[in-house]
Amino acid sequence: SGYISIGFQDIDDGNDSWNSMGNADYIVADRDTIQDYYLAYNLNISPLLDPQQDILSPLVTRADGKTMAEFSRQLSTGDSITRDKILSRTQKILWAQTTSGSWDRYHGDMCGSV
């Protein structure tokens, strides 16, 4: 089990710290689902499930202990509740993973950004 996640954060949000997770939109894939999450501020909490799921064509496959997630999403979702990131702007890409446990399990140092 475990999960993989990718996050999108506007470069100009002032999040200079390598571990700053705030003001970001997340896509999380676990054993058999892909879901849309968000974190409005840099709080020390797990991102929250977005009430408006904007993922299109989700597909999760597992083989040889590896998880592969495929999905698409509109560049601009119009989601004003959680302020989904408009992906035409310059973005910081955040990622995290675990090798066991569920989505709410802390990823430890298995994370990064580019």
N, C-alpha and C positions, 0 to 999 in steps of 0.2 A: 504494500500500500504506500502511502505517502502522497505528496502533492508537488505540483510545479506551478509557479505563478509568474506572470509578467505584468509590470505596471508601467503606466505612462504618466509623466509628470512634466508640466511646462518648465522649461529652463529658467524663465524669468519669474518663477514663484519664490525665489530667494532661498531655496533649499540647497545650501552649499555643503552640508554635512553628508558624508558618504552613506550614512544610515538613515537619513531623513525620509520618512515614508509619507509625510503629509501632503495634502492637496494632490492626490494621485488617484487614478482610475486603474483597477486591477482586474485581470482575467485569471481565474484559478481553475486548474484541472486537477481532479483527484481520480480516484479509481475508475469512475465511469461517467462523470459529469464535468461540464465546463460552465462556470457561472461568473457573473459580473459583480464586482465589489468596488467599494470606494472608501477613501479616508479623507475627510474634509480638512483636518488639521493634523499636525505632527504630534499625535498623542501616542502614548505607549500602550496601544491596544491593537487588536487585530482589525483589519479593514472590515467594513460592514457590508452585508448583502444588499445590493442595489435593488430597490423595489421595481425598477424598470430594467428588465434584462434585455440588453441590446446585442446579444451574440447571435450571429447568423451561422447556419450550417456547422454546428458543433460536432466534433468527432474525436473520441478518445480511444486509443488503441494501446494495448500492453503486449510486449513480447520480450522474452529473455530478461525480465526484471526491469525493463525500461518503459517509460510512459511517453507516448507521443500524442500531442494535442494539436488539432487543427481547427481553426475557426475564422470567421470574417466578421467585420463590424463596419458600419457606415463611418466615414471620416468625421461627420458631425451627426450626432444622434438626436439632438434637440432635447436631451434630458436635462431640464433645468433644475430638477430636484437635487441631483447629486453632482451636477456640473461635469458630466463626462468630458474628458479632454477632447478637443478638436484636433485630430491627428495631422492636420496640415501645418501646425506650428512646430517649432523646434522642440523636441521632447528629450527628456532624460528617460532612459529605459531602465527599469528596476526589475530584478529577478530574485526568486527565492525557491528553495526546494527542500524537501525532506525525503528520507528513504523509508520512513515508517510513520505511522500515525495519521491523524486527520488534518484537515485544513487549519483548524484552530491551534495546532501544535506549533510552538515556536521553532523557527528554522535555524537558530543559532548562527554560526558563521557561514552557513551555506546560502549566501546571498551576495548581491553586488549591484552595480549600476554602470552604465556606459552613457 
